Amino acid sequence: MKDTPRQDVLPRLDAGLLAAQAHAGRGSLFPQPWLQDGSGRRLLDSVAGNGWRLLLAPGQQAPETALPGLRTVPLGTVGWTEADGVAEHWLRRHEGVAAIVRPDNYVWGVAGSSAELDAMLEELGVALGRAPRAPPECAGSYNPRPDRD
């Protein structure tokens, strides 16, 4: 007998707080992968917390701007190495370079490219009433209102 992952059993969301872009992964439950580090295996939620999360496929660069309260999870990097490759497989299966996951673990949206990710972050910022901000290494170079100095 084979176990069926919970994300394949629970119903998808078709309405509500979801990205405007239609995608097969949008509205599905994101898997709960095990992360491996020197101290052993830990579930993603125990490391990243339960808030909004941006999961990046291995090798995908973090966006230049970030949203307050959005935790970036760069899979395949130190501290974010998967034990079984569950999330990486999910991203490949959905042809995504990144997924934005809601606090209830449902997928808000999936980006297939860096340009799509930038647009989705802007859309999410508007939906949540949060302005994007530059990461610390870019501080001072980001102007959210380019029409003003």
C-alpha positions as CSV (number, residue, x, y, z in Angstrom):
1,M,0.0,0.0,0.0
2,K,1.3,3.5,-0.9
3,D,0.7,6.6,1.2
4,T,-1.0,9.4,-0.5
5,P,0.4,12.9,0.4
6,R,-2.0,15.2,2.1
7,Q,-1.7,17.8,-0.6
8,D,-3.1,15.3,-3.1
9,V,-6.1,14.5,-0.9
10,L,-7.3,17.8,0.4
11,P,-9.5,20.0,-1.9
12,R,-7.9,22.9,-3.9
13,L,-9.0,26.5,-3.4
14,D,-10.6,28.1,-6.4
15,A,-11.5,31.5,-5.0
16,G,-10.3,33.8,-2.3
17,L,-6.8,35.2,-1.6
18,L,-5.0,33.7,-4.6
19,A,-2.8,35.1,-7.4
20,A,-4.7,36.3,-10.5
21,Q,-2.5,34.2,-12.8
22,A,-4.1,30.8,-13.4
23,H,-1.7,28.0,-12.6
24,A,-2.1,24.3,-11.9
25,G,-0.3,24.7,-8.5
26,R,-2.3,27.8,-7.4
27,G,-4.8,26.9,-4.6
28,S,-3.2,23.6,-3.9
29,L,-1.8,22.6,-0.5
30,F,2.0,22.9,-0.5
31,P,3.9,19.8,0.7
32,Q,5.6,19.8,4.1
33,P,9.2,18.8,3.3
34,W,11.9,17.7,5.7
35,L,15.0,19.8,5.9
36,Q,18.4,18.2,6.7
37,D,21.2,20.0,8.6
38,G,24.0,19.0,11.0
39,S,21.5,18.6,13.8
40,G,19.2,16.2,11.9
41,R,15.8,16.4,10.1
42,R,13.3,19.2,10.8
43,L,10.0,20.0,9.1
44,L,10.0,23.2,7.0
45,D,7.4,24.8,9.3
46,S,9.6,24.3,12.3
47,V,12.4,26.2,10.6
48,A,10.5,28.8,8.5
49,G,7.5,29.4,10.7
50,N,3.9,29.5,9.6
51,G,3.6,33.0,8.0
52,W,3.8,33.9,4.3
53,R,6.7,32.1,2.6
54,L,8.5,32.5,-0.7
55,L,10.0,29.1,-1.7
56,L,12.7,29.4,-4.3
57,A,13.8,26.5,-6.5
58,P,17.5,25.6,-6.1
59,G,19.6,28.0,-8.1
60,Q,16.8,30.6,-8.3
61,Q,18.0,34.0,-7.2
62,A,16.0,35.9,-4.6
63,P,14.1,38.9,-5.9
64,E,15.7,42.3,-5.5
65,T,12.7,43.5,-3.5
66,A,10.9,41.7,-0.8
67,L,7.6,42.2,1.1
68,P,7.5,42.8,4.8
69,G,6.5,39.6,6.5
70,L,7.4,37.3,3.6
71,R,10.0,34.7,4.6
72,T,12.3,33.7,1.8
73,V,13.2,30.0,1.7
74,P,16.0,29.4,-0.8
75,L,15.9,25.6,-1.2
76,G,19.2,23.9,-1.7
77,T,21.2,26.4,0.3
78,V,22.8,26.1,3.7
79,G,20.0,25.6,6.3
80,W,17.4,24.9,3.6
81,T,18.6,21.6,2.1
82,E,15.8,19.1,1.7
83,A,16.2,15.5,3.0
84,D,13.9,14.0,0.4
85,G,13.5,16.6,-2.4
86,V,9.7,16.8,-1.9
87,A,9.4,20.6,-2.4
88,E,11.9,20.6,-5.2
89,H,10.0,17.9,-7.0
90,W,6.7,19.9,-6.5
91,L,8.3,23.0,-8.1
92,R,9.6,21.0,-11.1
93,R,6.3,19.2,-11.5
94,H,4.6,22.6,-11.6
95,E,7.3,24.2,-13.8
96,G,7.9,26.8,-11.2
97,V,11.0,28.7,-10.1
98,A,9.2,29.9,-7.0
99,A,6.0,29.4,-5.0
100,I,4.3,31.9,-2.7
101,V,2.7,29.9,0.2
102,R,0.0,31.4,2.5
103,P,0.1,31.0,6.3
104,D,-2.4,28.1,6.0
105,N,0.0,26.2,3.6
106,Y,-2.1,26.7,0.5
107,V,-0.2,28.0,-2.6
108,W,-1.1,31.6,-3.3
109,G,0.7,31.5,-6.7
110,V,3.5,29.9,-8.7
111,A,6.0,31.8,-10.8
112,G,7.6,30.2,-13.9
113,S,10.2,32.9,-14.3
114,S,12.0,35.7,-12.4
115,A,9.8,38.2,-14.3
116,E,6.6,36.4,-13.2
117,L,7.9,36.3,-9.7
118,D,8.5,40.1,-9.6
119,A,5.0,40.7,-10.9
120,M,3.5,38.3,-8.4
121,L,5.3,40.0,-5.5
122,E,3.9,43.3,-6.6
123,E,0.4,41.8,-6.8
124,L,0.7,40.2,-3.4
125,G,2.0,43.5,-1.9
126,V,-1.1,45.3,-3.2
127,A,-3.4,42.5,-2.0
128,L,-2.0,42.6,1.5
129,G,-1.5,46.4,1.6
130,R,2.3,46.0,2.0
131,A,4.8,47.9,-0.1
132,P,7.8,46.0,-1.3
133,R,11.2,47.0,0.2
134,A,14.8,46.6,-0.9
135,P,16.8,43.9,0.9
136,P,19.5,45.3,3.2
137,E,22.3,44.9,0.6
138,C,20.3,47.2,-1.8
139,A,19.2,49.8,0.9
140,G,19.1,53.2,-0.6
141,S,18.8,52.1,-4.2
142,Y,15.0,51.3,-4.2
143,N,12.5,54.0,-4.8
144,P,8.9,52.7,-4.5
145,R,7.6,55.9,-6.1
146,P,9.9,56.5,-9.1
147,D,7.9,59.6,-10.1
148,R,9.1,61.3,-6.8
149,D,12.6,61.9,-5.5
